[in-house]
Amino acid sequence: MATAGHVVRVGRIPYVNCYPVYGAIDRGIVPLEATVVDGVPTALNRMMAAGNLDVSVVSAVEYARDAERYLLLPDLAISCDGPVQSVMLFAKRPAEDLGGRRVLVSRSSMTSAALLEMLFRQVWRSRPTFVAGNAEVSDVARFADEEHDARLVIGDAALLLRGRDDDELYPFAYDLGLEWKRWTGLPFVFAVWVAQRSAAAVDAVRVHEGLLASRDWGVGHLEPLAEQAAAATGVPQATCLAYLSGLDYGLSYGHLAGLTEFYRRLVVAGQVPDGTLAFLPAA
């Protein structure tokens, strides 16, 4: 049960990539005595920072930005070891030739934006002008309306745009998970689950247990989740299944190596304070 007088609030990103973690909870297969709150990554980051959520999935950068506030939930993350498929830079010219050009950046994910800027600085050796995009993340039809030479697209919209048959608008496409793997040889962790250090331990551990149980059900039932994803997004079911199958929802030593290397580079660049990883006691 929740701590007396307190309703536990748990954040969820409403993108397809979270279906395997919350699918069994949504279906009533795994009980979760909490209120689930939907929001894009940056919205959940803000709610956690303000103390308005007890446990949530957040951008990996959000943990590094304020590690003293949070505890990581063990063995739970959204990671890839190669292509991620849903975090893409679509460009009208090669990335190396985008210096001084307008690159529209989805600010829905701090981690994706930070990784993109890192790749431009250290891999592509190019310094574009980053501009916040105005089109909604799901509004692929409006992408051509804004003046730009490239754009960062994340989530379900990236899956839709990857599936287009023509490449007239964007002849160059870069999967940021794959670019990180080529560069470092490591997995990349885009999102983690965290609890407020101030949250009641019994509540956080109980939510962690529920999320792990739901995750375990989800990774064993990707086909119905892919069918749900296809109905929600219009992306072909086979594409959704391949996408979900390519993600990892654990947080192993390999994932932690990729995560800490990303954090190390952010610290060197002065973008986050130096810190340590602190975990909630394992469920």
N, C-alpha and C positions, 0 to 999 in steps of 0.2 A: 504494500500500500504506500501511497505518497505520504510524505511527512505531513502531520496534522495541520490543516489550515492552508496548505500550499498545493496548488495544481502544477505539476511538473510540465514545463513547456519544452518541446523538442522540435528543432528546426529540420526542414527537409527541402532540398532543391527539387523543383518540379520537372526536372529534365529526365530523359530516358535513362541516363546513367545511374540514377538513384533507384530505379525500379527493383533491382535485385536485393537491395537492402531493406526496402519498405514493403515489398510485394506481399509477404506473408502477413505483415501487420495490417495492410489494407484489406486483405481477404479474411481477417479474423482468425487465421491459422495460428498466429503467435499473438498473445495478448500484450498490450502495452498500456499501462495505466498512466497515460499522459495525453496532453493536447498537442497534436502535431500542427506545426505552423509552416506553411510554404513560403518560399522566397528565393529570388536569384541569389547567387553567392554573396554579392556585395551587400544585399539587404540583410541576409543572415549574419554576416560579419558585423554590421552595425548593431543589430539587435543583441548579439552576444556581448559586444563591447559596452553596450548600455545596460547590460544585466537583465534584459527582457526575455532571454531564453536561458534555460538551465543546461541543456545539452544540444549540440547542433553539429551538423556537417558544416565546415567553413573552408574557405580558401586556405591552402597550405601557408600562404604568406601571412594570413591573419594570425595564425599561431605564433610565427616568428616575430611579428610586429609587437605582440603583447604577451609573451610566453609566461610572465609572472601571474597573469590573470587566469590561465587555463591549465587543465590537465588533459593530455592526449588519452583517447580511449584505445587500449591495446588491440592490435590485430584487426583494425578497421580503417580503411582508406579507399580512395579511388585512384588507381595507379595504372600505368601501362609500362610495358617493357618493349618499346618500339612504337609503331603507329597507334595513336589514340583515336583518330578519325573524326573526333568532334571538337578539336581545337586546331583551327586551320588559318593560315595566312593565304588569302587569295590575292594575286597580284597581276598587274597588266605588264610588268617587266620583271626581270630577275631581281631577287632581293638585293644582290650586290649593287644593283644600279638604281636603288631607291633613295640614295642620298639627296637630301633636300626636298624630296617628294612627299606628298600627303599620304599618310597611312592612317586610316580610320581604325580606332581601337574600341572594341567592346569593353566597357567598364563594368560589365556584369561579373567579371572574374579578375581579382587582383593578381592571382597566380599566373594566369595566362598572359596578362599584360606584362608582368615582370619578366616572365620567360621570354616573351617576344623581344622586349627591349634588350635583354641580355644576349640573345642570339644576334641581333643587329650589331651590337657593339663588339662582340667577341668572336663571332663566327663569320658573319657576312661583311663585317668591317664597313658598315654603311650607317649613316646618321640621317634618317628621314625625319620629317616633322609629324609627330603623333597628334592626332586630332580625335576627340571623342565623337563617335558616330551617333547620328540622330535616329536612324531607322531602328525599329524594334528588332530584337534579336530573332524573332520568328518571321519577320517581314522580308523574306528574300526578294520579293518582287520589287521592293523599293531600293534595293542596293545600288542600282544603276543611277538613281536620281541624285546622289551626293557626289560632289567633286572629290575625286581621290585617285590614287595610283595603286593602292592596295588596301586591304582591310582584314582585320582580325575578326573571325567569326567563331563563336563557340556554341556548344550545346546542340539542340535539335536542328537549328538552322544550318549548322555546318554539315550535318548529315544530309540535309536536303540539297544543299549547294554542291556537295561532292557528287550527288547522284545525277546532276544535270548532264544531258547528252552532249551539249556544246561547250566549247571553251572559248567562245568569241570574246566574252567579257573578261575572263581571267585565264589567260593561257598558262599561268604559273601558279602552282598550288604547293604549299608547304605544310606538312603535318608536324606540329611542334613536338609531339611526343617522339616521332621518328628523328627529328633534327637533334633533339637532346641525346637520344641513344647513340646516334652517329658521332656526336661530339664527345660524350663522356663515357660511353659504354655502359651506362647505368640506367635502371628504371627511373621513371619520373612519377612523383606523387603530386597530383593536382589538388586533392581535397583530403582533409582529415576530419575525424569527429573529435570534438572536445567537450569537456564539462567545465563549468565555472568552478574555480577552487572554492568559492564560497557556497556552492550548492551542497545540500545534505548528501553525505557519502552514500547513504543507503539508497537514496533516490537515483543518483548517478550510476551506481553499480547495477541497480535493477534495470534501468534503461539500457545500459550496456549489454546485459544478458539478453534482453529482448531483441536488440539490434543484431547481435551475433546470431541468435537463433533464426531471425528473419533472413539474415544474409545467407546462412547455410541453406535454408530452404530455397532462396532465390537462385543461388548458383547451381542448384540441382534442378531447377525448373525454368531454364532460360527460354524454352520454346513458347510457353504461354505468355511469358513476359514480352517476348519479341512480337507476338501477335497483338498484345495490348499496345506496345510501342508503335507498331505500324498503324493501328487504328487511330492513335492519338496524333501522329505526325504526318501521315501520308508517305512515309519512307517505306519502301518494300520490306516485307517481313524478313526475307532472307538477309537483307542488309542490316536490319536491326539485330538479327540473331548473330551475325558475324561481328557486329560492333560490340554487343554485350559479351560475347565469348572472348573478345580481345582485351577486355578490362580485367583488372585484378582488384579484389575488395579486401585483401589482407594487408598486413603491415609487417612483413618479414624483415630479416637482416638486410636482404638485398634492397628492399624498398627504403629502409632506413638509411642505407648507404647513399642512395640517390637523393633522398630528402635532405640529409645533412650536407651533401655536396652543394645542393642548390642553396641552402641556407648560408653555407660558407661563402659562396660567391656573392650573395646579397649583402652579407656583412662587409666583405672587402669593398663592395661598391658603396657602402654607407647607406644602404636602403633599409636595413633593419638593425636593431641592436644585437650584439653578441649575446648568446644565451645557451641554455641547455634544454634537453628534452625531459619533460616530467610526465609521468603516466599515472592515470587512475589505477588503483589496485585492480588486478585482473579479475574479471567476473568468473 
